[in-house]
Amino acid sequence: MIGRRALIAAGISFPLAAQASSPWKGYYASGTRQRAVRFAGGDGATLAGTLLLPLWSELQKVPGIVLVAGSGPTDRNGNNPLAPERTDVLKRIAELLAAAGIATLRYDKRGIGGSTQRPRGTLEEQERFFAWDNFVGDVAAAHGELVKHDEIKPYATALLGHSEGGLLVLAAAPAIGRNRPHGLVLASTPGRPMREIVRAQVARGAPHLVEPVERTMAAILASGHVPADLPIELQALFPPYVGPYLQRMLAFDPAQVLLGLDLACLLLQGAADRQIVPMGDVQPLIDALSKRGAPGEAVIVPGVSHNLKLVSWPGDPGFGGPLAPAIAAKLVDWLVPMLGA
């Protein structure tokens, strides 16, 4: 097991396999080209997104990455209306990578933004719309859309998932057969099953709800449906239509799935993350990286939040501002040689 204290203290990286090095080619110009896209997702939904291209793509094909948002009603830019402040975390990542010669496709999750909205019919229709397999299929569909564009090298692509988006990336990667992605980036992604993560989050923030939350999760895992008689304080955490999704997501073991993947993988984590807590929530992914034959690197950066931003004081949630410099530098330094940008 990689030492927890050493990783946090170093705050840079721990290479787990040799990486091929190549110089950063730079970029054609400081500007970008943006293209609105619409494509078919899982189970008939239409997804709306943004393809951000470096101007370098006017001269030759470039690598491409699909950016996948985290939990809740999070849009293509990484913003959630339930959060107190805009983060723009995915938009900032897209702009960073475009400057490094890498294209990105980011999209509104099903049910929000420009994508197909949540059905207003029966509960069964809503449960089907938000099924786990549909979200996983959306990631694969976004990758399929990415490689359709003439500017993209179809053999030089990757998937980047933020928070819960990292789980979807892990689940989708094995299902992409044609133009298989070359690598993964898991940013602020839990390494333990989400049932354990949710239990720990509730214990930290509302310990009096641990028992009813545990009972609710057990019922969902057993039946695939949210119990109809939830107390009001749990209804926001467990909306009625998310039963089938949560049944699969709560039991999903990200470390076990990563262990079976032979793709290059970068693990990015802020040491000041208050949702996915170093090192207990992250260590299983680091352990899985160290047991694989594929290239991998784990980076734990001090003073960085769940949204990959610097925090200014212990209670700062780290929503606003640019990406933490160490996070931005590692993304570029790892992805450019890995994808041949």
N, C-alpha and C positions, 0 to 999 in steps of 0.2 A: 504493500500500500504506500502511495506517495505521501510523505509527511505533510500534515495539514499546516502546521506552524511554518514550515519552510516555504510552502507555496504562497501563503498569504504575505509573509515577510518579503519574499522576493518581488512579488507583484508584477512579474514580467511573464515568464512562461516556463514550462517544463516539457521539453520535447520528448515524445515517446517513441519516435522512429525517425530515421534520417529523412530530411526533406531535400529534394533537389533544389539547388539555388540557381537563380537567374536574375540578371539585373532588371530593375524596373524600367520598362521602355519609355515611360512618360506618356504624354498624351498629345494629340494633334492640336488642340486649342482648349482654352479654359471653359468654353461653352458646352452646352448639351443640346440634344434634340429630344423632344417629348412627344409621345404618341399615345393617344387614348385607344384602348383595346377593349373588346367585348368578346367573350368566348364561353362555350358551353361547359358548365361544371358537372358535378355529379347529379344524377336523378333529374335531369331536365332544367336545372337552375342555370341562369345566365350570370356570369361574373363580369364586373367592370373593373378595369385596372389601368395602370400607367406603365408604359414601357419607356424607360429613361435611357437614352443612348449617348455615349460620348461622341463628340464630333469626329473623333478618330475613325468611327464606323463609316464615315463617308469615303474613306480610302481603303479600308479592308475590314474583314469580319472581325468581331470582337467576342470575347467570352460573355456569358450571361448567367445571372443568378435570379432565382425566384425568392422573393422575400415574403415570409408567412407571419401574419400577425398573431398576437397572443389571445388570451381568453376574453370572453364577453363581446359586446358590440364594437369591436375595434376595427377601424377603417384601414385603408391602404397606406396611410401615413403613420399608423401606429397610435392613433388617438381614439380614446374611449370617452363618450359623453358622460359616463359615470365618474370619471376621474376629475379632480379639482382643477387640473391644468393640462394644456396640450403638451405632448412630449415630442411629436414629430420624429420619433426614433427611427422608423423605417424610411421616412423621407430623407432624413439626414444620412442614413447609411447609403441610400441610393445615390445621393449627391456626391458623397465621398468616393464611392466606387466608380462613378462616371468619370470623375477627375483622374482616376487611376486607369482608365481605359476599359472598364468593365460595365456592361449593360445590366440593368435590373428590371424585373417585372414585379410590381406589387399590386395587390388587388383588394377590393372591399370584400370582406367575408360575406357569405350568403346571409340574407336577412337585413343588410344594412347598406347605406350609401347608394351607389349606382347599381348594385347587384340586385338580383331578384329578392323581393321583400318577403317577410314571413307570411305564410298563408293565414287567412283569417277564418278558415273553416273549422273543422272538427279538431279535437285534440290529437286524434290519430294522424291527421294530415300534418299537423305541426311537428309531431314526434318524428314522422318519416322525413320531413324536410331537414330537421336538425340531427339526423342520425350520424353517428361517428363515421361510418363508411363514406357518407357524402362529403364530409369535410376532408377526409383523406383523399377522396377522389378529386376534390377541388384542387389540391396541391399538385397531383399528377396532371390534371388538365391544364393548370397554369404552366407547368413545365413544357407540356406539349405545345401550348400557345407560344411560349418563348422561342422554341427552336424553329417555329414556322417562319420567323422573320429573317429576311435575307441577310441582315447585318450580323446575325448571331452565328458563332461557331457551334454547330450542334454537338460536337465532340468535346467541348470545353465549357461545361455548365456545372452549377452547384445549386444547392438548396440552403437557405438560411431561415431558421425559425427562431422567433423571439418568445421566450416564456412558454406558454402552452403550445405556441406554434412550433416549438422544437419537437414536441411529441408528435404532431401531425407530420412533420418532416421525416422523423424516424419511421413512422408507420407507412408513409407514402413511398419512400425510397426503394424498397424491395419490389414494389409493384410497377415501377417504371422500367420497361424492358427495352424499348427502342430509344436510342440516344440517351443512354443511361447517364445520370449525373456523375460527375467525377469526384465530388466531395460534398461535405455537409458542414455547416456552421450552426452550432447550438448555443444560443445566447440566452443567459438567465433561464436555462431549462432545468427542470427538476430531474434528479437522478433516481428518486424513489417513486413508487406508485403514487398517484395523486390522492388516493385514499389516505395515505400516511401524511402527505403534505397538508391536505385540508385539515386533518385532525390536529396537526401541530400548529397551523395558523390559527385555528379557533382556540386552541389552548392558550396561545399567547395573547390573543385579543379579547376573547369572551369565554373564559374558562367555564362559566356556568352553562354554556351551550354544548360542551363537549359530548355529554351523554345523548341528548336528542339528535345532534348531528351524526353521531356514530350510528344510532338506530336508523336514521334516515338513509344513510349511505348503505347500510346493510340491507335495507328493504329494496333500494334501487338495484343493488347488485343481484339480489335474488329474483326480482320481478321484471326489471327493465322499465319500471314506471315510478314516478314520484308519488309518494303517498298523498292521498287527497285531503287528509286532516292535519296538515302541517301547522304548527303554531306560526303566528304572523311574523315572528322574528327570523324564521327560517325561509320564508317564502321568496325573498330576494335571492338567497343563495341557491335555492332549488326551485326554479320556475317549473310549472307543470309539464311543459313540453320537452324538457331536456332529459327525461328518464333514459331513453335508449342510448343517447350520447354518453351520459354519465356512466351507464352500466359498463361500457367499453373503456372509457377514459379512466375511470377510477381504478380499474384492474390492470391497466396497461403498465408494463414494466420497462421503462426506457433503457435502463442499463443492460437488461437481458437482450433487448432488441439490438442495441448498439454492438453488443458483443458478437452478434451474428452478421454484422455488415462489414464488407471489405472495402468501404469507401474511406478516403482521407477525411479526417474530421478535426475541426477546431472547436474547442469548448471555451466560451467566453463567460466570465462570471465576475460580478462586482462583489467585493468583500463587504460592502455596506448594504447589500440587498436584504430587505426586510421581508420579502415574500419567499424567495428561494434562498435559504440561509446556508452560507458556507459554514462548515464544510459538510455537515451532516446530510443536507439535501443534495449535495453535489458529488460527494466522494464516490458513490456507486458508479457514476459515469466515468470518473477518472480511473477507477479500478478497471472498468471495462476497456477503456482505451489502452491501458497498459498490458492487457492480456491478448490484444489483437495483433495480427501481423501487418495490418494496414497502417499508413502514417497517421499520427494523431498528435495533438498538442493541447494542453490544458493551461489556461491563463486566468489567474485570479488577481484582480487589481484592487488594491486598497482604496478606500474612499470613493467607491463607485456604486451607484444605485442599481436597482432592478432594471431601470430604463437606460442603463449604460452612461449615465451622466455623473459628473462630480457632485459630491455632497459637501455642503459648507459647514455643517454642524451635526451633532449626533441625531437630532430629530428631523433633519432635512430629508424629505422624501425623494429628492433628486429627480424631479419631473422636467424642469426647464433647462435651457442652455444647450450648448453643443455637445456632441459626443465627447466623452473623456478622451484626452489626447492619447493615452496608452491603449485604449480600446481601438481608436481610429487607426493608430499606427500598426497595431497587430493585424487588424482586418486586411489592410493593404499589403503588409509585408508577407502575410501568409497566402492570401488569395492570388496575388499577382504571379508569383512563380508557379503555384499549384495549377492555375488555369492557363498559364502562358500568355498573360496579358502584356 
